[in-house]
Amino acid sequence: MSVRMTVLASGSRGNCTVFSSAETSILVDAGISCRETLKRMRAAGEDPQKLRAIVISHEHSDHVAGLRVLARKLEIPVYITEATYQIWRRENKGADGKPATLERREHFRAGQAFAVAGITVTPFTIPHDAADPCGFTFTASGIKIGIVTDLGYVPPNVKESLRGCDGLMIESNHDLEMLRNGPYPWMVKQRVMSRVGHLSNTALAEFFENDYDGRAAFLVLAHLSEHNNHPEIARETAHKALGGKINLFQQAPVTLAHQDKPLQPLTLG
């Protein structure tokens, strides 16, 4: 029995990933349009008919821009925290001008695992400037994959949650010098660099050097800034930090997620 992760989009203009077992798929975030989501799924060989749920990490638009249309079209439940849902409602209006609703929804809490058609989803709190932001691990057929972006640093609970992952997608948002010298206003730079902002290449390198267990068969660097990072800087920083933790049995030691096109599916099992 195999499991698969397919990153459809990753970055400040939209985030969306598919986690699949042999029978079931879950959409993680819905930050691109419904049409583009389905188009990219088909291009990557993912069947939208297998989707059984949408799981939302937090309410920022690059993670929920396509949510309302996708949820209505696919007629599948949306798993979302109560706090995230209330903020999403206030920021989205229905045709009548009233706060939007998600007819099929399930509320989860960080630290409490739940199941979707044989896939165990374990949400954990992450440090980000949102109402109730979460990262996730997904487990099926004994295989565990972690997905975590939009965090200012890697606290102990995140380190613990990511131990034992057979595959991992994690943020490598910005190069500190590029950000400091880049085009953003200073207030935005401060937010990105804060402990509730985004993970820098350097902060991820510290995690890889000191806390990463080296188990994953693949690592995906995600949510790279288009203005404050460069793919080769992110890749080289990660490679250097990983050192001997990359082994010859890994199928794709370090892969970079894209904003404008899906990655080839990464399969385990």
N, C-alpha and C positions, 0 to 999 in steps of 0.2 A: 504494500500500500504506500503510495507516494503522496507527498504534499508539495505545494508549489506556491511561490510568491512572485507576483508580476507587478512591477511598479509602473503605473500608467502615466503618472506625472509627479514631479517633486520640485518645489521651489515656491517663490513668493507669488507666482501667478497661478498657483493651483496645485493641490496634492490629492492623490488618489492611488490606492494600491489594492490588489486582489490577493487574498489568501485562499487557497483551494485545497481540498482533500479530493479523494477519488470521486466522491458523489456530490460535494457541496462547495460553494464558494461564498466568501464574505467580502464585501467592499469596505475598505478601511478609508474613511473620509470621502468627501464628495466635493472637491474643490474645483472641478472643471465641469463644463456643461454636461447635461444628460446626453446630448447627441455625441459630443466628443468622447465621453466616457465609454459609451457603447461602441463607437468607432474604434477606439484604441483597444478595447477588449477583444474585438473580433480580429484586429490586426495582429494581436499577440497570441491568438489561438485560444482565447478564453471565451466560454459560452455564457452570455448573460442569463440564459434560462436556468443556469445552475445557481444563480445568486439567491441566497436565502435571508440575507440581512445586510444592513448598512450599519457600521460601527463608527461613531464620531468621537474624535479626540478632544476637540474644543471648538468654540464658536467663531473663530476668526474666519474672514471671508474666503481665504485661500484654502480652507478646509471644508466649507459648507456651501459654496456658491451654487452648486448644482443640486443641493440636497432635496429641496421641495419638489422639483420636477422629477428627479430620479425616483424618489419615494412613491410619488403618485403613479408614474409610468410602470414601475416594476411591481408595485403592490406588495412590497415586502416590509417587515418591521425595521424600524430605526432604533438602534441601541444608543442611548445618550444619557448623560447624567441630568438630574432634575435642574441643577443650576445652569448648565449649558443650554438646556432646552428653553428655559425662561428667558435667557439673554437672546437666544436665536429668535424666539417669538417676537420680542420687542423690536428687534432689528429687521424683521421681515413682515410685510403686510400682505393680507389676502386681497382678493378682488374687491371686497367690501370696505377695504381700508382698515380693517381690524387686524390685530396680531395674527400671524399665520399659525397654523396648527399642523401637526403630523398625526394623521388618523391612526396609523399603526406604529406604536412606539413602545419601547421597554426602557425603563430607567435602571441603570446600574450604579454601583458605588465602587470607587477605587478600593482595591484590596479584597473585593468579593468576586470570585470567578463565576462565570455563567457559561452555559452551553448553547451552541447553535448547531443543530443537526449533527451531533457527534464531534464538533470542534469545541474545545475548551478555550474560552477567552478569559484572560486574567488582566484586568486593568490595574494600573498603579499610578499614583500621583506624580506629576512632574512639575518643576519650577518654571512657570511661564506666566505672563501677564494676561491671563484669561480667567474665567469664572471658576472652572473646576477641571483643569487640563489633565489629560491622562496619556500615558503610553500603554502598550499592550504586549502580551505574549499570546501566541496562538499555538495550541497543541492538538495534534491529531496523529493517530497511528504511532504514538510514542515519540514524535518529532516536534520540537519546540522552536518556534521562530519569533524573534522579538522585533517590534517596530516602534521606534521612539525618535521623534523630532520635536523641535520647538521647546527646548529647555535651555536655561541659562547656564547650568552647570550640572554635574552628575552627582547627586546626593546618595547617601548610603542605601536608601530604599530602591533606587533605580539600579545601582550596582548589584544588589541582591536579586532583583527581579530578572536581570539579564544573565545571571549565572546559568550555565547549562544550556544555553541556546545553541541549536544546531545550525541556525542561520540568523543573521542580524542585519537590520537596516537601522542606521543611526545618523544623526545630524552631524554635518561638518560644514557649518554655514558660512563662516567668514575667516579670512586672514586678518589678524589684528592690525597690521601695518596698512594693508589696503583699505580697511575700514576707516582707520584714523585719517588717512590721506585722501579718502574718497569723496564723492559728491554729496553724501547725505548731510542734512542739517545736524548741528551738534547734538540737539535734543534726541534726534533719532539714533545717532551713533551711541549716545549714552544708554538708550533703551536696549539696543541690540547687544551691547557689551555687558549689560546688567545681569544680575543673578536670576532675573525672570525674563531674559531676552532669548538669545540664540547661542548655540554651542559653537565655539570657535574651533578651528583646526588644532590649535594648541591645547585647548581643554579636552578635545577628543583624544589627542595624543597622550595626554596624562592618564586618561582612563585606560587606553590600550597598554601603556607601559606598566601601570600599577595595579589595575583591577580586572582587566579582561582575562578570562580563563583560557583563551585560545582554542576553544572547542568548535566554533562555527565553521561549517564547510564553505560558507560564503559570507562576505561582508559587503554591504552596500552603503556607500556614503551618500547622504541625502540632504535635500534642502539647501544646496549650494547657492550662495548669493551670486547673481549675475553681475553685480557691480563691485562686490567686495571680496571676491574669491576668484581663483582660477583652478580649473580641474587638475592640472598637473601639480600645483602647489598642494592642494588637498590630498591628492594621491601620494605624493612623495612624503608629506608629513606623516600620513598614516603608515606607509611602508616602513619608514624609519622607526617609528614608535613601536610597531609590531615586532620588528626584529625577527627573532627565532620563533615567534608564535605563529608565523605562517608556515604551514607544512605542505609537503608535496602532494598530499592526498586531497587538498582543497580544490574544488572544481573551478572556482572563480575567486581567488583570494581577496581582491579589492575591486569592486565595481562601482561606478559612479552613476547615480540616477539622473535622469534628464527631465527638463521642464517640458519640452515640446514633442517628445516621442516616448513610447513605452520601451522599457528594457525587455530583452528576451526573458521568458520565464526562467526562474531559478528553481530547480526541482531537487528534492531529497527523498530518499527511500526507494 
